[in-house]
Amino acid sequence: DSTAWERLVNLYGPLVYRWCEQRGLQPVDAADTSQEVFRAVAQHIKQFRRDRPSDSFRGWLWTITRNKMRDHFRRLSGREKAV
């Protein structure tokens, strides 16, 4: 449902972007990583479960975001820094 997807991205997109910036990603990298996060959400939304009272969509989204940020920093770890 495209309307529901748009609502989800509008609601959680700024949060994901802020998480990325708070962890030191530059604005362009934060935007790219946010896109990767929502791509993963789209692919795995059927796997989201609330089996325990502590389970939440926001917590699940944070886990995906954290993993995508790690992927980003792993890709950068072998590169030389620009001066």
C-alpha positions as CSV (number, residue, x, y, z in Angstrom):
1,D,0.0,0.0,0.0
2,S,1.8,3.1,-1.2
3,T,-0.1,5.5,1.1
4,A,0.8,3.4,4.2
5,W,4.5,3.3,3.0
6,E,4.6,7.0,2.4
7,R,3.1,7.6,5.9
8,L,5.7,5.2,7.5
9,V,8.6,7.0,5.7
10,N,7.3,10.4,6.6
11,L,6.9,9.4,10.2
12,Y,10.1,7.5,10.7
13,G,12.4,8.9,8.1
14,P,13.5,12.0,10.1
15,L,14.1,9.8,13.1
16,V,16.4,7.4,11.1
17,Y,18.2,10.3,9.6
18,R,18.8,11.9,13.0
19,W,20.1,8.6,14.4
20,C,22.6,8.5,11.6
21,E,23.7,12.1,12.1
22,Q,24.1,11.5,15.8
23,R,26.5,8.7,15.1
24,G,28.7,10.9,13.0
25,L,27.5,10.3,9.4
26,Q,27.7,13.2,7.1
27,P,24.4,14.5,5.7
28,V,24.8,12.7,2.3
29,D,25.8,9.5,4.0
30,A,22.9,9.8,6.5
31,A,20.5,10.1,3.6
32,D,22.0,7.1,1.8
33,T,22.0,5.0,4.9
34,S,18.4,6.0,5.6
35,Q,17.5,4.7,2.1
36,E,19.2,1.4,2.9
37,V,17.3,1.2,6.2
38,F,14.0,1.6,4.5
39,R,15.0,-0.9,1.7
40,A,15.7,-3.4,4.4
41,V,12.4,-2.6,6.2
42,A,10.5,-3.2,2.9
43,Q,12.2,-6.5,2.4
44,H,11.8,-7.8,6.0
45,I,8.6,-6.2,7.3
46,K,6.9,-9.5,7.3
47,Q,9.5,-10.8,9.8
48,F,8.7,-8.1,12.4
49,R,7.1,-9.6,15.5
50,R,5.9,-8.3,18.8
51,D,6.3,-11.5,20.8
52,R,7.3,-9.9,24.0
53,P,5.9,-6.8,25.7
54,S,9.3,-5.1,25.2
55,D,9.2,-5.6,21.4
56,S,8.5,-2.5,19.4
57,F,8.6,-1.3,15.8
58,R,10.9,1.5,16.8
59,G,13.3,-0.9,18.5
60,W,13.3,-3.1,15.4
61,L,13.9,0.0,13.2
62,W,16.8,1.0,15.5
63,T,18.4,-2.4,15.1
64,I,18.2,-2.2,11.3
65,T,19.6,1.4,11.4
66,R,22.5,0.4,13.7
67,N,23.4,-2.5,11.4
68,K,23.3,-0.3,8.3
69,M,25.5,2.3,10.0
70,R,27.9,-0.5,10.8
71,D,27.9,-1.5,7.2
72,H,28.6,2.0,6.2
73,F,31.6,2.4,8.5
74,R,32.9,-1.0,7.5
75,R,32.9,0.1,3.8
76,L,34.9,3.2,4.8
77,S,37.4,1.5,7.0
78,G,39.6,0.4,4.1
79,R,39.6,3.8,2.4
80,E,42.0,6.6,2.9
81,K,40.5,9.8,4.3
82,A,40.5,12.9,2.2
83,V,42.4,15.9,3.3
